[in-house]
Amino acid sequence: GGHQLHKTTKENLKNYMQSLDYDILPRTTRDAVHTTFGLGYEHLWVDSMCIVQDDAKEMVEEVAKMPSIYSNALCTIAAKCSDSVEKGFLSRPKYTVFGFDARWASNRGRLSGSGKVHGIALNNYGQEPLEARGWALQERILSQRILDFGLRQLRWHCDGLQGGTFLTDGWTPVPEAVSHKPRSSGGYWEGIVEEYTKRRLTFPSDRAVAISGIAQALG
């Protein structure tokens, strides 16, 4: 989101179709390339590189295709922890691991014990930068699979399930799985609209089109 120094334009389109210098790409794009190869794939969609940014006709046509791009993507990489294309997203999550001794007992004393309790203090707790962007909501709802690189942990979402793991030194990551799809459609659209109105867009004129894809997908 925001200003893109390296982007495809009418002027550089021919050169970009021949080759791209990896070293001059912004850090977030390089991290996305690294992640794609790490997953065993060779193709990556980056809006600013795959759409000619100063071609108004192409922009309108491609923006209309975004719902299809999200829903048909093998996996969407969400750089939730990055507020700039120059900052990247593959840094270590920001949290502190701590532990303390504790004793516990169940109701009526039927079960008791003691041991070491481990916890995680989340630094900079609050909203992830990507969660403030309007276009990211469409990406979140329409994508079949998502890898979330957040400030505090790596999470994944896959067609009805989501999981997460704290990547701590010396710990075995423990996954969690819960449903992230709504059990019913009642109130679902209203919730989406409410969430969408809280988010910002680089171009206010995109406000209608950035949610239209969700509306079409929900029928």
VEXTORSE-216400 format. One line per 5 residues: number of its first residue (from 1); their letters; for each residue y, x, z of N, C-alpha, C. Coordinates in steps of 0.2 Angstrom, whole numbers, plus 5000, padded with zeros to 4 digits. Last residue first. Layout:
<atoms>
NUM) a) Y X Z Y X Z Y X Z ~ ...
</atoms>
This chain:
<atoms>
219) glaqa) 4935 4886 4985 4935 4879 4982 4939 4874 4984 ~ 4935 4898 4990 4933 4893 4995 4933 4886 4992 ~ 4941 4905 4979 4934 4906 4981 4931 4901 4986 ~ 4954 4900 4978 4949 4898 4973 4942 4899 4975 ~ 4959 4905 4990 4959 4897 4989 4954 4896 4984
214) igsia) 4958 4918 4988 4954 4916 4993 4953 4908 4992 ~ 4967 4919 4977 4960 4921 4976 4956 4918 4981 ~ 4979 4916 4983 4976 4911 4979 4969 4913 4977 ~ 4985 4926 4991 4981 4921 4994 4977 4916 4990 ~ 4993 4932 4982 4988 4936 4986 4984 4932 4990
209) vards) 5001 4923 4975 4995 4926 4972 4990 4929 4976 ~ 5011 4921 4985 5007 4916 4983 5000 4918 4980 ~ 5017 4934 4987 5014 4930 4993 5010 4924 4991 ~ 5023 4942 4978 5016 4942 4978 5013 4937 4983 ~ 5036 4943 4981 5034 4938 4975 5027 4938 4975
204) pftlr) 5038 4953 4990 5037 4946 4993 5035 4941 4987 ~ 5029 4967 4990 5033 4963 4985 5032 4956 4987 ~ 5022 4971 5001 5027 4976 4998 5032 4972 4994 ~ 5020 4960 5014 5018 4962 5007 5024 4966 5005 ~ 5012 4956 5030 5018 4958 5026 5015 4960 5019
199) rktye) 5006 4942 5040 5005 4949 5037 5011 4950 5032 ~ 5006 4930 5045 5008 4935 5050 5008 4942 5046 ~ 5000 4922 5036 5008 4922 5037 5010 4927 5041 ~ 4987 4924 5037 4990 4927 5031 4998 4927 5033 ~ 4983 4917 5049 4983 4924 5049 4987 4927 5043
194) evige) 4986 4904 5044 4989 4906 5049 4989 4914 5050 ~ 4976 4904 5033 4983 4903 5032 4988 4906 5037 ~ 4964 4904 5041 4966 4910 5036 4974 4910 5034 ~ 4965 4893 5048 4965 4899 5051 4967 4905 5047 ~ 4964 4883 5038 4970 4883 5042 4970 4890 5046
189) wyggs) 4951 4886 5034 4956 4887 5029 4963 4888 5033 ~ 4943 4882 5045 4943 4889 5043 4949 4891 5038 ~ 4943 4869 5049 4948 4873 5052 4948 4880 5049 ~ 4926 4868 5045 4931 4865 5048 4937 4870 5051 ~ 4916 4875 5039 4922 4876 5036 4928 4872 5039
184) srpkh) 4905 4884 5051 4907 4878 5047 4914 4879 5044 ~ 4903 4897 5055 4897 4892 5055 4899 4885 5051 ~ 4909 4910 5045 4910 4904 5049 4904 4900 5049 ~ 4902 4927 5048 4904 4921 5043 4905 4915 5047 ~ 4898 4936 5056 4905 4936 5055 4907 4931 5050
179) svaep) 4886 4938 5069 4888 4934 5063 4895 4935 5062 ~ 4882 4955 5074 4884 4948 5076 4886 4944 5069 ~ 4876 4969 5081 4876 4965 5075 4877 4958 5077 ~ 4878 4986 5084 4879 4980 5086 4879 4975 5080 ~ 4871 5002 5087 4874 4997 5083 4874 4991 5086
174) vptwg) 4875 5017 5095 4871 5011 5096 4875 5005 5092 ~ 4872 5034 5093 4876 5028 5091 4872 5022 5092 ~ 4869 5044 5106 4866 5041 5100 4869 5035 5099 ~ 4880 5058 5110 4878 5051 5111 4874 5049 5105 ~ 4885 5070 5107 4880 5070 5112 4877 5063 5113
169) dtlft) 4901 5063 5103 4897 5069 5103 4892 5069 5109 ~ 4902 5047 5096 4903 5052 5101 4899 5057 5102 ~ 4906 5035 5087 4903 5042 5085 4905 5047 5090 ~ 4902 5019 5090 4906 5024 5093 4903 5031 5091 ~ 4899 5007 5078 4896 5012 5082 4902 5017 5084
164) ggqlg) 4895 4991 5072 4900 4996 5073 4896 5001 5078 ~ 4893 4977 5061 4891 4981 5066 4896 4987 5067 ~ 4890 4960 5055 4894 4966 5055 4891 4971 5061 ~ 4884 4949 5042 4883 4953 5048 4888 4958 5049 ~ 4887 4942 5031 4885 4938 5036 4884 4942 5043
159) dchwr) 4888 4954 5021 4885 4947 5020 4883 4943 5026 ~ 4892 4966 5031 4888 4965 5025 4885 4958 5025 ~ 4902 4979 5037 4901 4972 5037 4897 4970 5030 ~ 4905 4992 5049 4902 4989 5043 4901 4982 5043 ~ 4916 5004 5057 4912 4998 5057 4910 4996 5050
154) lqrlg) 4920 5017 5067 4918 5015 5060 4914 5009 5061 ~ 4934 5016 5078 4927 5017 5076 4926 5016 5069 ~ 4948 5017 5080 4943 5018 5086 4936 5019 5084 ~ 4954 5015 5068 4957 5020 5073 4952 5022 5078 ~ 4942 5014 5055 4947 5012 5060 4949 5017 5064
149) fdlir) 4935 5010 5041 4937 5016 5045 4943 5015 5049 ~ 4923 4999 5036 4930 5000 5040 4930 5006 5043 ~ 4916 4995 5022 4915 5000 5027 4923 5001 5030 ~ 4908 4979 5017 4914 4983 5019 4913 4989 5023 ~ 4902 4968 5005 4901 4974 5010 4907 4978 5011
144) qslir) 4909 4958 4998 4902 4957 5001 4900 4962 5006 ~ 4925 4952 4999 4921 4958 4998 4914 4956 5002 ~ 4934 4942 5004 4930 4941 4997 4925 4946 4996 ~ 4940 4945 5016 4936 4939 5015 4931 4939 5009 ~ 4946 4957 5013 4942 4956 5019 4937 4950 5018
139) eqlaw) 4955 4955 5002 4949 4960 5002 4944 4959 5007 ~ 4963 4946 5008 4959 4944 5002 4953 4949 5002 ~ 4969 4954 5017 4965 4949 5020 4961 4946 5014 ~ 4976 4964 5010 4970 4966 5014 4966 4960 5016 ~ 4988 4958 5006 4982 4959 5001 4976 4961 5005
134) grael) 4996 4959 5018 4994 4953 5015 4988 4954 5011 ~ 4993 4970 5032 4995 4969 5025 4992 4963 5022 ~ 4989 4973 5045 4996 4970 5044 4998 4968 5037 ~ 4977 4979 5045 4977 4972 5046 4984 4969 5046 ~ 4980 4993 5042 4978 4989 5037 4978 4981 5038
129) peqgy) 4983 4997 5056 4988 4997 5051 4987 4992 5045 ~ 4976 4988 5069 4975 4993 5064 4980 4992 5058 ~ 4984 4984 5084 4982 4982 5078 4981 4988 5073 ~ 4978 4993 5099 4982 4988 5095 4980 4987 5088 ~ 4978 5007 5108 4975 5001 5107 4980 4996 5104
124) nnlai) 4979 5021 5109 4983 5018 5104 4980 5011 5103 ~ 4962 5024 5114 4969 5026 5114 4972 5022 5108 ~ 4950 5017 5124 4953 5016 5117 4960 5018 5117 ~ 4938 5024 5133 4945 5022 5134 4948 5022 5127 ~ 4922 5019 5137 4926 5022 5132 4933 5019 5132
119) ghvkg) 4909 5023 5148 4914 5018 5145 4918 5022 5140 ~ 4894 5022 5158 4898 5026 5153 4903 5020 5150 ~ 4888 5024 5174 4890 5019 5169 4895 5023 5164 ~ 4873 5029 5181 4879 5031 5178 4881 5026 5173 ~ 4867 5019 5195 4866 5024 5190 4873 5026 5187
114) sgslr) 4857 5007 5204 4863 5012 5204 4861 5016 5198 ~ 4852 4991 5209 4851 4997 5207 4857 5001 5207 ~ 4843 4975 5211 4849 4979 5212 4847 4986 5210 ~ 4839 4958 5211 4839 4964 5207 4845 4969 5209 ~ 4842 4948 5220 4835 4949 5218 4834 4955 5214
109) grnsa) 4854 4945 5227 4850 4951 5228 4843 4952 5226 ~ 4860 4933 5223 4855 4933 5228 4851 4939 5230 ~ 4863 4941 5207 4864 4935 5212 4858 4935 5217 ~ 4861 4959 5207 4861 4952 5204 4863 4947 5209 ~ 4871 4973 5210 4866 4969 5212 4867 4962 5209
104) wradf) 4874 4991 5208 4875 4984 5206 4870 4980 5209 ~ 4884 5006 5208 4879 5002 5211 4880 4994 5209 ~ 4889 5020 5199 4890 5013 5201 4884 5010 5204 ~ 4898 5034 5193 4892 5032 5197 4894 5025 5199 ~ 4905 5036 5177 4906 5036 5184 4900 5033 5187
99) gfvty) 4914 5043 5162 4908 5040 5166 4909 5040 5173 ~ 4921 5042 5146 4921 5043 5153 4915 5041 5156 ~ 4929 5047 5130 4923 5045 5134 4923 5047 5141 ~ 4943 5041 5121 4940 5045 5126 4934 5043 5130 ~ 4948 5040 5104 4946 5037 5110 4943 5042 5115
94) kprsl) 4950 5038 5088 4954 5040 5094 4952 5036 5100 ~ 4939 5046 5076 4941 5040 5080 4945 5042 5086 ~ 4943 5060 5066 4939 5057 5071 4942 5051 5074 ~ 4947 5056 5048 4948 5059 5055 4944 5056 5060 ~ 4947 5049 5036 4941 5052 5039 4942 5057 5045
89) fgkev) 4959 5044 5030 4955 5040 5035 4949 5043 5038 ~ 4976 5048 5024 4968 5049 5025 4965 5044 5030 ~ 4990 5049 5022 4987 5051 5029 4979 5052 5029 ~ 4995 5045 5011 4995 5052 5012 4991 5054 5018 ~ 4996 5031 5011 4991 5034 5006 4990 5042 5007
84) sdsck) 4997 5025 5028 5000 5028 5022 4995 5031 5017 ~ 4991 5021 5039 4997 5017 5037 5000 5020 5031 ~ 4974 5020 5042 4979 5024 5039 4985 5019 5037 ~ 4963 5013 5047 4967 5017 5052 4973 5020 5049 ~ 4957 5006 5037 4961 5002 5042 4965 5007 5046
79) aaitc) 4952 5008 5023 4956 5013 5027 4960 5010 5032 ~ 4938 5001 5017 4944 4999 5020 4947 5005 5025 ~ 4929 5000 5003 4931 5005 5008 4938 5003 5011 ~ 4917 4989 4998 4924 4990 4999 4925 4995 5004 ~ 4903 4990 4987 4906 4991 4994 4913 4992 4993
74) lansy) 4902 4984 4974 4896 4986 4978 4898 4987 4986 ~ 4912 4970 4970 4911 4977 4972 4905 4978 4976 ~ 4913 4957 4968 4908 4960 4964 4907 4967 4966 ~ 4924 4953 4976 4918 4950 4977 4912 4953 4973 ~ 4934 4961 4970 4932 4962 4977 4925 4959 4978
69) ispmk) 4935 4957 4957 4934 4964 4959 4931 4965 4966 ~ 4938 4943 4959 4932 4945 4956 4930 4952 4957 ~ 4951 4945 4964 4946 4941 4968 4939 4943 4965 ~ 4958 4952 4954 4956 4955 4960 4951 4951 4964 ~ 4963 4946 4942 4956 4948 4942 4953 4951 4949
64) aveev) 4976 4945 4944 4972 4939 4943 4965 4940 4944 ~ 4980 4958 4942 4980 4955 4949 4976 4948 4949 ~ 4978 4960 4928 4973 4963 4933 4974 4960 4940 ~ 4988 4952 4923 4982 4951 4921 4977 4953 4926 ~ 5000 4958 4929 4998 4951 4930 4991 4949 4928
59) mekad) 4998 4971 4924 4999 4970 4931 4997 4962 4933 ~ 5000 4969 4910 4993 4971 4913 4993 4970 4920 ~ 5013 4966 4910 5008 4961 4907 5001 4963 4910 ~ 5020 4977 4915 5020 4970 4918 5015 4966 4916 ~ 5017 4992 4918 5015 4988 4913 5015 4981 4916
54) dqvic) 5017 5002 4928 5024 5000 4925 5023 4995 4918 ~ 5004 5004 4932 5009 5001 4937 5016 4999 4934 ~ 4989 5000 4926 4995 5004 4924 5001 5000 4927 ~ 4976 5002 4937 4980 4997 4934 4987 5001 4932 ~ 4969 5013 4943 4966 5009 4938 4970 5003 4935
49) msdvw) 4978 5018 4953 4975 5022 4947 4972 5018 4942 ~ 4981 5008 4962 4986 5012 4959 4984 5016 4953 ~ 4967 5004 4965 4972 4999 4962 4978 5003 4958 ~ 4953 5011 4962 4959 5012 4966 4964 5009 4962 ~ 4936 5011 4962 4942 5007 4960 4947 5009 4965
44) lheyg) 4923 5023 4957 4928 5020 4962 4934 5017 4959 ~ 4907 5029 4954 4913 5025 4952 4917 5022 4958 ~ 4896 5035 4959 4901 5039 4955 4907 5036 4953 ~ 4886 5036 4975 4889 5033 4969 4895 5037 4966 ~ 4882 5040 4987 4878 5041 4982 4880 5038 4975
39) lgftt) 4890 5041 4998 4886 5035 4997 4881 5035 4992 ~ 4897 5052 4995 4893 5052 5000 4888 5047 5001 ~ 4905 5047 4984 4900 5052 4983 4895 5053 4988 ~ 4913 5039 4993 4910 5036 4987 4904 5041 4985 ~ 4920 5048 5001 4915 5043 5004 4911 5040 4998
34) hvadr) 4927 5056 4992 4922 5059 4996 4917 5054 4999 ~ 4936 5046 4987 4931 5049 4983 4926 5052 4986 ~ 4942 5043 4999 4939 5038 4996 4934 5041 4991 ~ 4949 5055 5001 4944 5053 5006 4940 5047 5003 ~ 4958 5055 4991 4953 5060 4991 4947 5058 4996
29) ttrpl) 4966 5044 4995 4962 5043 4989 4956 5048 4988 ~ 4971 5049 5006 4967 5043 5007 4963 5042 5001 ~ 4979 5060 5001 4973 5061 5005 4969 5055 5006 ~ 4983 5059 4983 4984 5058 4990 4978 5059 4994 ~ 4978 5073 4971 4978 5066 4973 4980 5065 4981
24) idydl) 4978 5085 4968 4984 5083 4969 4984 5075 4971 ~ 4964 5089 4967 4968 5092 4972 4975 5089 4973 ~ 4959 5082 4956 4957 5080 4963 4962 5082 4968 ~ 4966 5078 4942 4966 5084 4946 4965 5081 4953 ~ 4958 5070 4929 4962 5069 4935 4961 5075 4939
19) sqmyn) 4957 5067 4911 4955 5070 4917 4960 5069 4923 ~ 4959 5057 4902 4955 5063 4900 4953 5066 4906 ~ 4966 5047 4907 4960 5045 4904 4956 5051 4903 ~ 4978 5054 4910 4974 5052 4916 4967 5050 4913 ~ 4984 5056 4898 4981 5062 4901 4977 5060 4907
14) klnek) 4987 5042 4895 4982 5046 4891 4980 5052 4894 ~ 4996 5039 4906 4989 5035 4905 4984 5039 4901 ~ 5008 5043 4908 5003 5048 4910 4996 5045 4908 ~ 5017 5032 4903 5018 5039 4901 5012 5044 4903 ~ 5012 5021 4910 5012 5021 4902 5012 5029 4900
9) ttkhl) 5004 5027 4924 5010 5024 4921 5008 5024 4913 ~ 4995 5027 4940 4995 5027 4932 5001 5024 4929 ~ 5002 5038 4953 4999 5032 4950 4999 5032 4942 ~ 5007 5046 4966 5003 5047 4961 5000 5040 4959 ~ 5016 5039 4975 5018 5045 4971 5014 5046 4965
4) qhgg) 5018 5023 4979 5013 5027 4977 5016 5033 4973 ~ 5024 5014 4993 5026 5018 4988 5020 5023 4986 ~ 5012 5001 4999 5018 5005 4999 5019 5009 4993 ~ 4994 5004 5000 5000 5000 5000 5006 5004 5000
</atoms>
